[in-house]
């Protein structure tokens, strides 16, 4: 199966897993929409200070988000974002951005 197909299946499975979580009191925007504010829906950041995520290695993206979440990698905004995400959301986002074509 092509890499993109496997990645999209992984992303869909992660999203299904998220649907089984208890509902939060307030509706939350999609994690992709939150990331897209800086990194772009296409994974290409519009600001030269923000890294492109499209086509990055999935494991690398996952590990970096987990490092932000644990406070092992310092960045105020990314720590805030990562702490509000579940491990399943981080895995799904990593798969999503890794599947996008790099610039």
Protein Blocks (a to p, Z undefined) as FASTA:
>chain_A
ZZklmmmmmmmmmmmmmmmpccdfbdcddfklmmmmmnopnlpafbfkbccfehpafklm
mmmmmmmmnopagcfklmmmmmmpcfklmmmmmmmmmmpccZZ
